[in-house]
Amino acid sequence: MPKTVVKFGGSNLKCKEDISRVIQVVKNYKQPVVIVVSAFFGVTNYLIESLEKARHDEQVAKKTTNYLFNLKKETLELHIQDSDVRNNILSDISILLDELEKYLHGIYLTGDASPALEDHVLAFGERISAVFLNGILNNEGIDAKVAFPEEIGLITDGEFGDASVDFVKSINKVREALTGELVNVVPGFYGLSSDGKTTLLGRGGSDYSAAAIARCIGASSLDIWKDVNGFLSADPGIVDNPVQIQKLTYDEAAELAYFGAKILHPRTVEPLCDPHIPIRIFNIYGVLNVQEPLTVVSAEKIVTKCIVKSVTYSDDFGILKLKGSGVGAKPGILAKVTTALLMAGINISSVLTSQTSINFLISRKDLSTAYSVVSAIDLPVVGRLQVVENITVIAAVGNGIAENFGIAARIFSSLAKHEINVLMSCSGASLIVSYILVGINDRTQAVKAIHREFFETIPAAGEL
């Protein structure tokens, strides 16, 4: 019988009660599972800060490892009464922390860290979490063992910071390593290059690594335990009474994640589409019934009465504008700019063109670099190069958007009623998404307006 891959994130590991819920969830599966675990809440950010500080401060290495040791020690003391058992777990954690301290001290001595070393250091949060959770599970009578990616053969393409799993090299090794009747606890977030170097799978990439492992072992499902009620029709922090979405396709989930929904890492669905392995999403603070997911992501295509299933947003984009009287018609402009941005490692999320303007939608963190890169190109027809920040991308997602007339009109009409100006829009780039750009100050009102347009009459239960 295929195993289930179960993913616990950092938000599941905040306090004593959280650990207790995780233990109960694992017991409720009543069969061996493969657990993929993130770093404790806040630990990855702490390690990023330590990496920077270690370049200039010799004391950072010891301070960092002391902090992480005490963090795990305090949590273990809340769960395990037997001091011998606690000390055995802490001994295993100390081995990892000693290694981490050496790397951080080495960064101080050299004053710098290579991308390979940065990836290796940042993966310690997940490694330590796996050892910690494995010890907790064994103390609860659950036969478990840690399965590090370097031991099970999770091989990547070798790109530091944002690697992809090489399934041709990984599947057989991972599948063989994760057989048996034990619960395997795998640290997420990283894999190993072909030459043995730690490579991170992107920030927040534990979801992706869990999906990759699910594909490798042919899992029955990837179960992701979050601290929210699955996918909703909009951010509950913005709209009142958002509707729970019971079923999504892989493409719908990917688009929602890409445009700001925090439920999944945008790349999570990639490994699971072809083998049709479903993603089941649960709330760790809800009913811990492993047979009743809140949202299921699969190949099943459902078009709802609303057409739109969810309205999401992202503040993480900006626009680089190339303006000139004939810029849109001049051959070679796009090729020159896209090549230059590619060489600079900058991803282009979207391009919208007109006769007098070419607009590149780019991650906000890359805008300044993109401006410098494009400024250095000889582009005679470009009269002005402009960066536009303080925008929000709002996306309406759902199967049927491209096939049903009037969806875009309803979006624009809902915004016009509230005098919200649309800076830019795009429909048709994806058959299931229509997105618009508005000023960031209009974001909340715009999301509310669009959500009200499509969800003021709630469909019957089970139709979403």
C-alpha positions as CSV (number, residue, x, y, z in Angstrom):
1,M,0.0,0.0,0.0
2,P,1.5,3.4,-0.9
3,K,2.6,5.6,2.0
4,T,1.3,9.1,2.7
5,V,3.7,12.0,2.8
6,V,2.8,14.3,5.7
7,K,4.2,17.9,5.8
8,F,4.4,19.9,9.0
9,G,5.5,23.5,8.7
10,G,7.2,25.9,11.0
11,S,3.8,27.3,12.0
12,N,2.9,23.9,13.4
13,L,5.9,24.0,15.7
14,K,5.5,27.1,17.8
15,C,4.6,25.8,21.3
16,K,4.0,22.8,23.5
17,E,0.4,22.4,22.4
18,D,1.5,22.4,18.7
19,I,3.9,19.5,19.3
20,S,1.1,17.6,21.0
21,R,-1.2,18.1,18.0
22,V,1.6,16.9,15.6
23,I,2.0,13.7,17.7
24,Q,-1.7,13.0,17.7
25,V,-1.9,13.6,13.9
26,V,0.9,11.0,13.3
27,K,-0.9,8.5,15.5
28,N,-4.2,9.1,13.7
29,Y,-2.8,7.8,10.4
30,K,-2.5,4.4,12.0
31,Q,0.2,3.3,9.6
32,P,3.8,4.4,8.8
33,V,4.0,7.7,7.0
34,V,6.8,9.8,5.6
35,I,7.0,13.1,7.5
36,V,8.6,16.2,5.9
37,V,9.3,18.9,8.5
38,S,10.3,22.6,8.3
39,A,12.5,24.5,10.7
40,F,10.9,25.7,13.9
41,F,9.0,29.0,13.5
42,G,11.4,31.9,13.0
43,V,14.6,29.8,12.9
44,T,15.3,30.2,9.2
45,N,15.1,34.0,9.6
46,Y,17.4,33.8,12.6
47,L,20.0,31.8,10.6
48,I,19.8,34.3,7.8
49,E,20.6,37.1,10.3
50,S,23.4,35.0,11.9
51,L,25.0,34.4,8.4
52,E,25.2,38.2,7.9
53,K,26.4,39.0,11.5
54,A,29.0,36.2,11.5
55,R,31.0,38.0,8.8
56,H,31.9,40.7,11.3
57,D,31.4,39.2,14.8
58,E,33.4,36.2,16.2
59,Q,30.8,35.7,19.0
60,V,27.9,35.0,16.6
61,A,28.8,31.4,16.0
62,K,28.6,30.4,19.7
63,K,25.6,32.7,20.4
64,T,23.6,31.1,17.5
65,T,24.2,27.5,18.6
66,N,23.5,28.3,22.2
67,Y,20.2,29.9,21.3
68,L,19.2,26.9,19.1
69,F,20.3,24.4,21.8
70,N,18.3,26.2,24.5
71,L,15.3,26.5,22.3
72,K,15.1,22.7,21.7
73,K,16.0,21.9,25.3
74,E,13.2,24.0,26.7
75,T,10.7,22.4,24.3
76,L,12.0,18.9,25.1
77,E,11.6,19.5,28.8
78,L,7.9,20.3,28.2
79,H,7.3,16.9,26.5
80,I,9.7,14.4,27.9
81,Q,10.1,13.7,31.6
82,D,12.9,11.1,31.3
83,S,16.1,13.0,31.5
84,D,18.1,10.2,29.9
85,V,15.8,10.3,26.8
86,R,16.1,14.1,26.7
87,N,19.8,14.0,26.9
88,N,20.1,11.5,24.1
89,I,18.1,13.7,21.8
90,L,20.0,16.8,22.8
91,S,23.3,14.9,22.2
92,D,22.2,14.2,18.6
93,I,21.2,17.9,18.2
94,S,24.5,19.0,19.7
95,I,26.4,17.1,16.9
96,L,24.6,19.2,14.3
97,L,25.1,22.4,16.3
98,D,28.8,21.8,16.6
99,E,29.0,21.5,12.9
100,L,27.0,24.6,12.4
101,E,29.2,26.5,14.8
102,K,32.3,25.5,12.8
103,Y,30.8,26.8,9.6
104,L,29.7,30.1,11.2
105,H,33.2,30.6,12.7
106,G,34.7,29.9,9.3
107,I,32.6,32.7,7.8
108,Y,34.0,35.1,10.5
109,L,37.6,34.1,9.6
110,T,37.1,34.6,5.9
111,G,34.6,37.5,6.1
112,D,32.5,35.9,3.4
113,A,30.4,32.9,2.5
114,S,29.9,31.2,-0.8
115,P,26.4,30.4,-2.1
116,A,27.2,26.7,-1.3
117,L,28.1,27.5,2.3
118,E,25.0,29.7,2.7
119,D,22.8,27.0,1.5
120,H,24.5,24.5,3.9
121,V,24.1,26.7,6.9
122,L,20.4,27.6,6.2
123,A,19.5,23.9,6.0
124,F,20.4,23.3,9.6
125,G,17.0,24.6,10.8
126,E,15.3,21.7,9.1
127,R,18.0,19.2,10.1
128,I,17.6,20.1,13.8
129,S,13.8,20.0,13.5
130,A,13.9,16.5,12.1
131,V,16.2,15.1,14.9
132,F,14.0,16.8,17.5
133,L,10.7,15.5,16.1
134,N,12.1,12.0,15.6
135,G,13.1,11.9,19.3
136,I,9.6,13.1,20.4
137,L,7.9,10.5,18.2
138,N,10.0,7.6,19.5
139,N,9.3,8.8,23.1
140,E,5.6,8.5,22.3
141,G,6.0,4.9,21.2
142,I,6.1,5.6,17.4
143,D,8.9,3.8,15.7
144,A,10.6,6.6,13.7
145,K,14.0,7.4,12.2
146,V,15.5,10.5,10.6
147,A,16.1,10.2,6.8
148,F,18.3,13.1,5.7
149,P,18.1,14.0,2.0
150,E,21.8,13.3,1.6
151,E,21.2,9.8,2.9
152,I,18.1,9.0,0.8
153,G,19.5,10.4,-2.4
154,L,17.3,13.4,-3.0
155,I,19.4,14.8,-5.9
156,T,18.9,18.3,-7.4
157,D,20.1,20.2,-10.4
158,G,22.7,21.9,-8.3
159,E,21.4,25.5,-8.4
160,F,22.1,27.2,-5.1
161,G,19.3,29.0,-3.4
162,D,16.5,27.7,-5.7
163,A,17.3,24.2,-6.9
164,S,14.9,21.7,-8.5
165,V,14.8,18.0,-7.8
166,D,16.3,15.8,-10.5
167,F,13.7,13.0,-10.6
168,V,15.6,10.8,-13.0
169,K,18.4,10.5,-10.5
170,S,16.3,10.6,-7.3
171,I,13.2,8.4,-7.7
172,N,14.8,4.9,-7.4
173,K,17.1,5.9,-4.5
174,V,14.4,7.7,-2.5
175,R,11.8,5.1,-3.0
176,E,14.2,2.3,-1.8
177,A,15.3,4.4,1.2
178,L,11.8,5.1,2.4
179,T,10.4,1.6,2.3
180,G,9.8,-0.4,5.5
181,E,7.5,-0.1,8.5
182,L,9.1,2.8,10.2
183,V,7.9,6.4,10.2
184,N,10.6,8.4,8.3
185,V,11.2,12.0,9.3
186,V,12.8,14.0,6.5
187,P,14.1,17.5,6.9
188,G,12.6,19.6,4.1
189,F,13.9,22.7,2.2
190,Y,17.0,21.1,0.7
191,G,18.5,18.4,-1.4
192,L,21.9,17.4,-2.7
193,S,23.7,18.3,-5.9
194,S,25.3,15.6,-7.9
195,D,28.7,16.5,-6.5
196,G,27.4,16.3,-2.9
197,K,26.7,20.0,-2.1
198,T,23.6,21.1,-0.1
199,T,21.2,23.1,-2.3
200,L,18.1,24.8,-1.0
201,L,14.8,24.3,-2.9
202,G,13.8,28.0,-2.6
203,R,12.6,30.0,0.3
204,G,9.6,28.2,1.7
205,G,10.6,25.2,-0.3
206,S,9.7,22.5,2.2
207,D,6.3,22.1,0.5
208,Y,8.1,21.5,-2.8
209,S,10.5,19.0,-1.2
210,A,7.6,17.2,0.3
211,A,5.9,17.1,-3.1
212,A,9.1,15.8,-4.7
213,I,9.4,13.0,-2.1
214,A,5.7,12.1,-2.7
215,R,6.4,11.7,-6.4
216,C,9.5,9.7,-5.8
217,I,7.7,7.1,-3.6
218,G,4.4,7.1,-5.5
219,A,2.6,8.4,-2.4
220,S,-1.2,8.0,-2.0
221,S,-1.3,11.7,-1.2
222,L,0.6,14.7,0.1
223,D,-1.0,15.9,3.3
224,I,-0.1,19.4,4.3
225,W,-1.0,20.5,7.8
226,K,-1.4,24.3,8.1
227,D,-2.7,26.8,10.7
228,V,-5.6,27.9,8.4
229,N,-8.8,26.3,7.0
230,G,-7.4,25.4,3.6
231,F,-7.9,27.5,0.5
232,L,-10.6,30.2,0.9
233,S,-12.4,32.6,-1.5
234,A,-10.3,35.5,-0.2
235,D,-8.0,36.5,2.6
236,P,-10.1,36.3,5.8
237,G,-8.1,39.2,7.1
238,I,-9.7,41.4,4.4
239,V,-13.2,40.0,3.6
240,D,-15.9,38.9,6.0
241,N,-17.0,35.2,5.8
242,P,-14.8,33.9,3.0
243,V,-16.0,30.7,1.4
244,Q,-14.0,27.5,1.9
245,I,-12.9,25.9,-1.3
246,Q,-13.2,22.1,-1.1
247,K,-11.7,21.3,-4.5
248,L,-9.1,22.9,-6.8
249,T,-7.2,21.7,-9.8
250,Y,-3.4,21.7,-9.8
251,D,-3.3,24.8,-12.1
252,E,-5.8,26.7,-9.9
253,A,-3.8,26.0,-6.8
254,A,-0.5,27.0,-8.6
255,E,-2.0,30.3,-9.8
256,L,-3.4,31.2,-6.4
257,A,0.0,30.4,-4.8
258,Y,1.8,32.4,-7.4
259,F,-0.4,35.5,-6.9
260,G,-0.1,35.6,-3.2
261,A,-2.1,32.8,-1.4
262,K,0.2,31.6,1.3
263,I,-1.3,28.1,1.6
264,L,1.2,26.5,-0.7
265,H,4.7,27.2,-2.1
266,P,4.0,28.0,-5.8
267,R,6.1,25.1,-7.0
268,T,4.4,22.5,-4.8
269,V,2.1,21.2,-7.6
270,E,4.9,20.7,-10.2
271,P,6.0,17.2,-9.2
272,L,2.4,15.9,-8.6
273,C,0.5,16.8,-11.8
274,D,1.8,14.0,-14.0
275,P,1.4,11.2,-11.5
276,H,-1.9,12.7,-10.3
277,I,-1.0,12.6,-6.6
278,P,-3.6,14.7,-4.7
279,I,-2.6,17.4,-2.2
280,R,-4.8,17.3,0.9
281,I,-4.8,20.3,3.2
282,F,-5.7,20.2,6.9
283,N,-5.8,22.6,9.8
284,I,-3.7,21.6,12.8
285,Y,-5.9,23.7,15.0
286,G,-9.1,22.0,13.8
287,V,-10.4,18.5,13.9
288,L,-7.4,16.1,13.6
289,N,-9.3,13.7,11.3
290,V,-6.9,12.5,8.7
291,Q,-9.8,11.4,6.5
292,E,-11.4,14.8,6.2
293,P,-9.2,17.3,4.4
294,L,-10.5,20.9,4.1
295,T,-9.2,21.3,0.5
296,V,-8.2,18.7,-2.0
297,V,-6.0,19.7,-5.0
298,S,-6.2,17.2,-7.8
299,A,-6.7,16.7,-11.5
300,E,-10.5,16.9,-11.1
301,K,-11.8,20.0,-13.0
302,I,-14.8,21.7,-11.5
303,V,-16.4,24.8,-12.8
304,T,-18.5,26.5,-10.1
305,K,-21.6,28.7,-10.5
306,C,-19.4,31.7,-9.4
307,I,-16.8,30.8,-12.0
308,V,-14.2,32.6,-9.8
309,K,-13.1,30.4,-7.0
310,S,-10.8,32.8,-5.2
311,V,-9.6,36.4,-5.2
312,T,-6.0,36.7,-4.1
313,Y,-3.4,39.4,-4.1
314,S,0.4,40.1,-3.9
315,D,2.3,43.2,-2.9
316,D,5.6,41.6,-4.0
317,F,5.6,42.9,-7.6
318,G,6.6,46.1,-9.3
319,I,6.8,47.4,-12.9
320,L,9.7,48.4,-15.0
321,K,8.4,50.6,-17.9
322,L,10.3,51.3,-21.1
323,K,8.6,54.3,-22.7
324,G,9.1,55.7,-26.2
325,S,7.0,56.7,-29.2
326,G,7.7,53.5,-31.2
327,V,9.1,51.2,-28.5
328,G,6.4,48.6,-28.9
329,A,7.0,48.2,-32.7
330,K,10.8,48.2,-32.7
331,P,12.2,44.7,-33.4
332,G,14.8,43.4,-31.0
333,I,13.9,45.5,-27.9
334,L,12.2,42.7,-26.0
335,A,15.1,40.3,-26.9
336,K,17.8,42.6,-25.7
337,V,16.0,43.4,-22.4
338,T,14.9,39.8,-21.6
339,T,18.4,38.5,-22.4
340,A,20.0,41.1,-20.1
341,L,17.6,40.4,-17.3
342,L,18.2,36.7,-17.7
343,M,22.0,37.1,-17.4
344,A,21.4,39.1,-14.2
345,G,19.3,36.3,-12.8
346,I,16.1,38.3,-12.7
347,N,12.8,36.6,-13.4
348,I,10.2,38.3,-15.6
349,S,6.7,37.5,-14.3
350,S,4.8,39.1,-17.1
351,V,5.2,41.5,-20.1
352,L,2.5,43.8,-21.4
353,T,3.2,45.9,-24.4
354,S,1.7,48.8,-26.4
355,Q,3.0,51.1,-29.2
356,T,4.5,53.5,-26.6
357,S,5.3,51.3,-23.7
358,I,6.7,47.9,-22.7
359,N,5.9,47.0,-19.1
360,F,7.8,44.2,-17.3
361,L,6.2,42.8,-14.1
362,I,9.1,41.9,-11.8
363,S,9.6,41.0,-8.2
364,R,9.8,44.1,-6.2
365,K,13.2,43.0,-4.7
366,D,14.7,42.9,-8.2
367,L,13.4,46.3,-9.4
368,S,16.4,48.3,-8.6
369,T,18.8,45.8,-10.1
370,A,16.6,45.5,-13.2
371,Y,16.6,49.3,-13.6
372,S,20.4,49.3,-13.5
373,V,20.8,46.4,-15.9
374,V,18.4,47.9,-18.5
375,S,19.8,51.4,-18.2
376,A,23.2,50.0,-19.4
377,I,21.7,48.7,-22.6
378,D,21.8,50.7,-25.8
379,L,18.1,51.3,-26.6
380,P,17.9,54.4,-28.8
381,V,14.1,54.3,-29.1
382,V,13.5,54.2,-25.3
383,G,13.0,57.8,-24.2
384,R,12.4,57.0,-20.5
385,L,12.9,54.2,-18.1
386,Q,10.6,54.2,-15.1
387,V,10.2,52.0,-12.0
388,V,6.6,51.8,-10.6
389,E,6.3,50.6,-7.0
390,N,3.5,50.7,-4.5
391,I,1.2,48.5,-6.6
392,T,-0.7,45.3,-5.8
393,V,-1.5,42.5,-8.2
394,I,-5.0,41.2,-7.7
395,A,-5.9,37.9,-9.3
396,A,-9.3,36.2,-9.8
397,V,-8.8,32.5,-10.3
398,G,-11.1,29.7,-11.4
399,N,-11.8,27.2,-14.1
400,G,-14.1,28.7,-16.7
401,I,-12.9,32.3,-16.6
402,A,-11.7,32.2,-20.2
403,E,-14.8,30.3,-21.5
404,N,-17.4,32.4,-19.8
405,F,-18.1,35.9,-21.2
406,G,-18.4,38.9,-18.9
407,I,-16.0,37.9,-16.1
408,A,-13.5,40.7,-16.8
409,A,-16.4,43.2,-17.2
410,R,-17.7,42.3,-13.8
411,I,-14.3,42.8,-12.3
412,F,-13.9,46.2,-13.8
413,S,-17.5,47.2,-13.0
414,S,-17.0,46.2,-9.3
415,L,-13.9,48.4,-9.1
416,A,-15.5,51.3,-10.9
417,K,-18.4,51.4,-8.4
418,H,-15.8,52.2,-5.7
419,E,-13.8,54.6,-7.9
420,I,-10.7,52.3,-8.0
421,N,-8.4,53.0,-10.9
422,V,-6.9,50.0,-12.8
423,L,-3.3,50.6,-13.7
424,M,-2.9,47.5,-15.9
425,S,-4.8,44.3,-16.6
426,C,-4.3,40.9,-18.3
427,S,-6.7,38.2,-19.2
428,G,-5.9,35.2,-21.4
429,A,-2.3,34.6,-20.4
430,S,-3.7,31.7,-18.4
431,L,-7.2,30.2,-19.1
432,I,-8.0,30.3,-15.4
433,V,-6.7,33.7,-14.3
434,S,-7.7,37.3,-14.8
435,Y,-5.4,39.8,-13.0
436,I,-5.3,43.5,-12.5
437,L,-2.8,46.0,-11.0
438,V,-4.0,48.7,-8.7
439,G,-2.3,51.2,-6.3
440,I,-1.4,49.5,-3.1
441,N,-3.6,51.9,-1.1
442,D,-6.6,50.5,-3.1
443,R,-5.8,46.9,-2.5
444,T,-8.1,46.1,0.4
445,Q,-11.1,47.9,-1.1
446,A,-10.4,46.2,-4.5
447,V,-10.3,42.7,-3.0
448,K,-13.5,43.4,-1.1
449,A,-15.2,44.7,-4.2
450,I,-14.3,41.8,-6.4
451,H,-15.2,39.3,-3.7
452,R,-18.5,40.9,-3.1
453,E,-19.3,40.8,-6.9
454,F,-18.8,37.0,-7.2
455,F,-19.7,35.8,-3.7
456,E,-22.5,37.9,-2.4
457,T,-24.8,35.0,-3.3
458,I,-23.1,32.0,-1.8
459,P,-23.6,28.7,-3.8
460,A,-25.0,25.7,-2.1
461,A,-22.7,23.6,0.1
462,G,-20.4,21.5,-1.9
463,E,-20.5,23.6,-5.1
464,L,-17.1,25.3,-4.4
